[in-house]
């Protein structure tokens, strides 16, 4: 596959099956790799070994990750490792891993020596379609999710679809929630294609084209609003709810599951505020259900609402939501009566369906 440069973002995003040759060529053009960072996930060992061989890299710096380790202490550990590896300001650091890896490694490289070049090899679906693209890096604080971070573009992203074969169905569904989000934003053929694919096993999905469609949605939104000052916020569809669910559960609920429930919640809030039709809302629920994504959560509504108070998307102390008006038409910056929000949260412990339609 030939490298495909996204001219709007200014760095290559390559999507393909077995990108070792492309990665090797990129490293030759860009300069030798100064350090290689890798998630310690045991399922990634074959991918890490291939990556190390492709880059002719020394022993990779292997870091235990996961949502609970998405903290400043982990960033400090990575930065100390870069110092020990002798990475200089003009060096190139390549990292491999999923969404947490892109957040943590990208943040570490953004602050090390005030910024060294970083390329990410995405090994999970959620990283390929969302986390690794767009320049957002960061970690969680005790007060909330992603509260410490920066905007710093990678110099390249490699979405190696062959790595998906190592993932269990649960991990695949983590990324599917983000793909459904992108399809709700885009609508049209993208959403319809997911409806057609949903009944089929993942092994029969055309992953390169599905990932490419999701990436195009994200790059289009990011190019229009690099620092999330306005329209890029539509990419947070379902995430105000999702981040609060993650925090209220002490991160026991995985991100993809929280996003799926968050998409239901955003649709229900849009339905109850007269923005979204019941037909389209149920269409979204049907797709999420066919994909095996969870749609209810056993958490106290008050705990979820309290967790929302630390959401970084607040303005003037008020929560703002991203809500669909239709599949393919999403609006951002919407203030809603807290009583309506609490009513929606109360429904999330119940199975979806006709129970959601009652006002």
PLY file of the C-alpha trace (Angstrom):
ply
format ascii 1.0
element vertex 359
property float x
property float y
property float z
element edge 358
property int vertex1
property int vertex2
end_header
0.00 0.00 0.00
1.30 3.44 -0.89
1.56 5.97 1.96
-1.47 8.26 1.95
-0.84 11.80 3.15
-3.81 13.55 4.66
-3.19 17.03 3.29
-5.56 18.67 5.76
-3.66 17.43 8.80
-0.22 17.47 7.22
1.03 14.05 8.32
0.61 10.58 6.84
-2.03 8.24 8.19
-1.46 4.80 6.72
-4.09 2.09 6.94
-3.25 -1.38 5.74
-2.47 -4.99 6.46
1.19 -5.46 7.46
2.81 -2.02 7.22
6.35 -3.08 8.11
7.74 -1.96 4.76
6.03 1.42 4.91
7.22 1.95 8.49
10.79 1.05 7.54
10.70 3.45 4.58
9.28 6.23 6.74
12.02 5.78 9.34
14.68 5.94 6.62
13.24 9.19 5.25
12.67 10.76 8.66
15.93 9.70 10.27
16.94 6.88 12.59
14.65 5.94 15.45
16.03 7.24 18.73
13.71 5.20 20.94
10.88 2.73 20.67
8.07 2.72 23.22
5.72 -0.22 23.60
2.74 -1.22 25.68
3.51 -4.24 27.87
0.29 -6.02 26.81
1.38 -9.63 26.24
-0.91 -10.00 23.20
1.20 -7.38 21.43
4.48 -9.27 21.67
4.40 -10.59 18.08
3.58 -7.10 16.75
6.31 -5.52 18.90
8.87 -8.05 17.68
7.97 -7.31 14.04
8.09 -3.58 14.71
11.48 -3.82 16.35
12.85 -5.75 13.38
11.35 -3.32 10.86
12.91 -0.35 12.62
16.20 -2.06 13.46
15.52 -0.71 16.94
17.28 -1.62 20.11
15.36 -3.27 22.94
12.09 -1.37 23.19
11.13 0.58 26.27
8.22 -1.52 27.51
5.71 0.21 29.78
2.76 -1.40 31.59
-0.34 0.53 30.55
-4.11 0.43 30.88
-6.70 3.02 31.86
-5.73 2.87 35.55
-2.12 3.71 34.62
-3.08 6.67 32.44
-1.53 8.99 35.02
1.21 11.58 35.36
3.37 9.02 37.20
3.41 6.87 34.05
4.35 9.88 31.91
7.24 10.60 34.26
8.39 7.00 33.91
8.34 7.30 30.12
10.21 10.62 30.14
12.87 9.17 32.46
13.24 6.26 30.03
13.73 8.68 27.13
16.48 10.41 29.11
18.13 7.08 29.86
17.94 6.15 26.17
19.76 9.35 25.25
16.99 10.69 23.01
17.96 14.10 21.69
15.73 16.94 20.57
15.98 16.01 16.89
15.28 12.34 17.56
12.34 10.26 16.37
10.40 8.20 18.87
8.08 5.45 17.66
5.43 4.07 19.98
3.19 1.03 19.66
-0.02 0.26 21.46
-3.67 1.15 21.80
-5.50 4.29 22.81
-3.88 4.66 26.22
-0.45 4.25 24.63
-1.10 7.02 22.10
-2.29 9.33 24.89
0.56 8.60 27.30
3.44 8.23 24.84
2.26 11.22 22.79
2.04 13.37 25.93
5.49 12.27 27.13
7.05 13.11 23.76
5.20 16.45 23.66
6.79 17.61 26.93
10.19 15.89 26.71
12.72 18.61 25.76
9.61 20.69 24.86
8.76 18.26 22.13
10.38 15.45 20.13
8.96 13.91 16.97
6.60 11.03 17.70
5.04 8.44 15.37
2.41 5.98 16.58
1.79 2.43 15.45
-1.82 1.78 16.44
-2.45 -1.80 17.53
-6.07 -1.49 18.69
-9.21 -0.49 16.85
-9.93 2.42 19.19
-6.44 3.82 18.56
-6.76 3.43 14.79
-10.07 5.25 14.46
-9.82 7.77 17.26
-7.12 8.07 19.91
-4.00 8.14 17.72
-5.36 10.75 15.30
-5.93 14.43 15.89
-3.10 15.43 18.21
-4.86 15.09 21.56
-2.59 13.67 24.24
-3.05 13.48 27.97
-3.74 11.62 31.16
-6.37 11.42 33.88
-6.20 13.21 37.21
-8.02 12.39 40.44
-10.46 15.15 39.55
-11.45 13.77 36.15
-10.59 12.19 32.82
-8.03 13.72 30.41
-7.60 16.86 32.54
-3.83 17.04 31.97
-2.65 17.07 28.39
-1.75 19.02 25.30
-2.40 19.23 21.56
0.62 17.86 19.71
0.40 16.22 16.30
2.27 13.00 15.63
4.56 12.97 12.61
2.80 9.83 11.32
0.22 7.23 12.31
0.34 3.62 11.14
-2.90 1.66 11.46
-1.68 -1.91 11.07
-4.87 -3.90 10.56
-2.99 -7.19 10.99
-2.72 -6.35 14.71
-6.51 -6.65 15.02
-6.23 -10.41 14.64
-4.66 -10.58 18.10
-7.59 -8.81 19.77
-10.48 -10.57 21.50
-14.04 -9.59 20.50
-14.37 -7.41 23.63
-11.39 -5.28 22.58
-12.77 -5.00 19.05
-16.04 -3.68 20.44
-14.11 -0.96 22.27
-13.25 0.52 18.91
-16.63 -0.23 17.36
-18.29 2.24 19.73
-16.08 5.00 18.32
-16.82 3.85 14.77
-20.57 4.03 15.42
-20.08 7.54 16.82
-18.31 8.58 13.62
-21.06 6.99 11.52
-23.77 8.90 13.42
-21.87 12.12 12.69
-21.39 11.27 9.02
-24.66 9.44 8.34
-25.50 8.29 4.80
-23.54 5.43 3.27
-21.22 5.06 6.26
-24.01 4.38 8.74
-25.84 2.12 6.28
-22.68 0.10 5.63
-22.35 -0.62 9.36
-25.97 -1.75 9.46
-25.20 -4.19 6.64
-21.98 -5.46 8.26
-23.28 -5.74 11.83
-24.78 -9.26 11.55
-21.54 -10.70 10.14
-18.53 -12.00 12.12
-15.62 -9.59 12.45
-13.43 -11.88 10.34
-15.56 -10.98 7.29
-15.44 -7.21 7.78
-13.45 -5.10 5.27
-11.51 -3.45 8.08
-9.30 -1.25 5.91
-12.32 0.49 4.35
-14.24 0.71 7.65
-11.27 2.25 9.45
-10.63 4.57 6.52
-14.23 5.85 6.66
-13.99 6.55 10.40
-10.60 8.25 10.02
-11.97 10.52 7.28
-14.72 11.73 9.64
-12.21 12.49 12.36
-9.64 14.19 10.13
-12.32 16.35 8.52
-13.53 17.61 11.92
-10.02 18.08 13.31
-8.81 19.98 10.23
-11.61 22.52 10.72
-10.84 23.00 14.42
-7.36 21.87 15.46
-7.61 23.03 19.11
-11.24 22.07 19.79
-12.48 25.63 20.05
-15.74 24.89 18.22
-16.97 22.35 15.69
-14.47 19.60 16.60
-16.58 19.15 19.72
-19.04 17.02 17.74
-16.47 14.21 18.07
-17.42 14.15 21.76
-20.84 12.72 20.92
-21.74 10.45 23.85
-18.50 11.24 25.67
-19.80 13.61 28.35
-21.85 10.66 29.59
-19.10 8.12 28.85
-16.34 9.90 30.75
-18.62 10.34 33.75
-19.55 6.64 33.65
-15.87 5.68 33.57
-15.04 7.90 36.51
-18.11 6.88 38.56
-17.11 3.24 38.10
-13.49 3.96 39.09
-12.64 2.98 35.50
-14.02 -0.54 35.93
-16.27 0.13 32.91
-14.11 0.03 29.74
-14.07 3.10 27.52
-15.85 1.46 24.60
-18.67 0.18 26.81
-19.02 3.63 28.37
-19.17 5.26 24.91
-21.87 2.84 23.77
-24.01 3.65 26.81
-23.14 7.32 26.30
-24.45 7.19 22.73
-27.73 5.79 24.02
-27.85 8.54 26.66
-27.10 11.32 24.16
-29.76 9.99 21.80
-32.28 9.74 24.61
-31.55 13.30 25.78
-31.92 14.50 22.18
-35.19 12.58 21.90
-36.53 14.08 25.11
-35.60 17.62 24.10
-37.35 17.32 20.74
-34.21 17.18 18.59
-34.14 13.53 17.54
-36.88 11.36 16.07
-37.84 8.14 17.80
-37.33 6.27 14.51
-33.70 7.33 14.17
-33.02 6.88 17.86
-34.24 3.27 17.68
-32.16 2.78 14.53
-29.02 3.72 16.48
-30.02 1.41 19.33
-30.56 -1.43 16.86
-27.07 -1.00 15.39
-25.42 -0.89 18.82
-27.35 -4.01 19.84
-26.42 -5.93 16.68
-22.76 -5.12 17.35
-23.03 -6.59 20.84
-22.34 -3.30 22.59
-23.75 -2.72 26.09
-26.60 -0.25 26.46
-27.27 -0.24 30.20
-25.13 0.36 33.24
-25.54 -0.51 36.93
-24.38 2.74 38.48
-26.17 5.22 40.67
-27.45 8.15 38.57
-26.29 10.61 41.24
-22.74 9.23 41.04
-22.66 9.66 37.27
-24.09 13.18 37.49
-21.55 14.14 40.17
-18.74 12.84 37.94
-19.97 15.14 35.16
-19.08 18.20 37.23
-15.39 17.77 36.34
-16.01 17.52 32.59
-13.53 19.74 30.77
-16.16 20.73 28.22
-18.04 22.85 30.76
-18.34 26.58 30.06
-19.16 29.12 32.79
-19.74 26.19 35.13
-22.46 24.70 32.92
-22.44 21.33 31.21
-22.75 21.33 27.44
-23.75 18.33 25.41
-23.27 17.04 21.89
-26.63 15.80 20.62
-27.92 14.34 17.34
-30.70 16.01 15.39
-30.59 13.21 12.86
-28.18 10.52 11.73
-25.71 12.68 9.84
-26.60 15.91 11.68
-25.02 16.47 15.10
-24.88 19.72 17.10
-22.60 20.75 19.93
-22.62 23.23 22.82
-26.16 22.34 23.94
-27.18 23.26 27.47
-29.89 21.06 29.00
-31.97 21.26 32.14
-30.15 19.18 34.80
-33.48 17.55 35.66
-33.69 16.15 32.12
-30.12 14.91 32.35
-30.83 13.17 35.65
-33.97 11.60 34.17
-31.90 10.17 31.31
-29.29 8.82 33.73
-32.05 7.09 35.68
-33.05 5.18 32.53
-29.56 3.79 31.88
-29.94 0.98 34.41
-32.97 -0.33 32.49
-32.96 -2.21 29.17
-33.41 0.11 26.18
-36.43 0.15 23.93
-39.94 1.37 24.51
-38.99 2.39 28.05
-36.88 5.18 26.50
-39.74 6.64 24.51
-41.73 7.82 27.54
-41.27 11.48 28.30
0 1
1 2
2 3
3 4
4 5
5 6
6 7
7 8
8 9
9 10
10 11
11 12
12 13
13 14
14 15
15 16
16 17
17 18
18 19
19 20
20 21
21 22
22 23
23 24
24 25
25 26
26 27
27 28
28 29
29 30
30 31
31 32
32 33
33 34
34 35
35 36
36 37
37 38
38 39
39 40
40 41
41 42
42 43
43 44
44 45
45 46
46 47
47 48
48 49
49 50
50 51
51 52
52 53
53 54
54 55
55 56
56 57
57 58
58 59
59 60
60 61
61 62
62 63
63 64
64 65
65 66
66 67
67 68
68 69
69 70
70 71
71 72
72 73
73 74
74 75
75 76
76 77
77 78
78 79
79 80
80 81
81 82
82 83
83 84
84 85
85 86
86 87
87 88
88 89
89 90
90 91
91 92
92 93
93 94
94 95
95 96
96 97
97 98
98 99
99 100
100 101
101 102
102 103
103 104
104 105
105 106
106 107
107 108
108 109
109 110
110 111
111 112
112 113
113 114
114 115
115 116
116 117
117 118
118 119
119 120
120 121
121 122
122 123
123 124
124 125
125 126
126 127
127 128
128 129
129 130
130 131
131 132
132 133
133 134
134 135
135 136
136 137
137 138
138 139
139 140
140 141
141 142
142 143
143 144
144 145
145 146
146 147
147 148
148 149
149 150
150 151
151 152
152 153
153 154
154 155
155 156
156 157
157 158
158 159
159 160
160 161
161 162
162 163
163 164
164 165
165 166
166 167
167 168
168 169
169 170
170 171
171 172
172 173
173 174
174 175
175 176
176 177
177 178
178 179
179 180
180 181
181 182
182 183
183 184
184 185
185 186
186 187
187 188
188 189
189 190
190 191
191 192
192 193
193 194
194 195
195 196
196 197
197 198
198 199
199 200
200 201
201 202
202 203
203 204
204 205
205 206
206 207
207 208
208 209
209 210
210 211
211 212
212 213
213 214
214 215
215 216
216 217
217 218
218 219
219 220
220 221
221 222
222 223
223 224
224 225
225 226
226 227
227 228
228 229
229 230
230 231
231 232
232 233
233 234
234 235
235 236
236 237
237 238
238 239
239 240
240 241
241 242
242 243
243 244
244 245
245 246
246 247
247 248
248 249
249 250
250 251
251 252
252 253
253 254
254 255
255 256
256 257
257 258
258 259
259 260
260 261
261 262
262 263
263 264
264 265
265 266
266 267
267 268
268 269
269 270
270 271
271 272
272 273
273 274
274 275
275 276
276 277
277 278
278 279
279 280
280 281
281 282
282 283
283 284
284 285
285 286
286 287
287 288
288 289
289 290
290 291
291 292
292 293
293 294
294 295
295 296
296 297
297 298
298 299
299 300
300 301
301 302
302 303
303 304
304 305
305 306
306 307
307 308
308 309
309 310
310 311
311 312
312 313
313 314
314 315
315 316
316 317
317 318
318 319
319 320
320 321
321 322
322 323
323 324
324 325
325 326
326 327
327 328
328 329
329 330
330 331
331 332
332 333
333 334
334 335
335 336
336 337
337 338
338 339
339 340
340 341
341 342
342 343
343 344
344 345
345 346
346 347
347 348
348 349
349 350
350 351
351 352
352 353
353 354
354 355
355 356
356 357
357 358
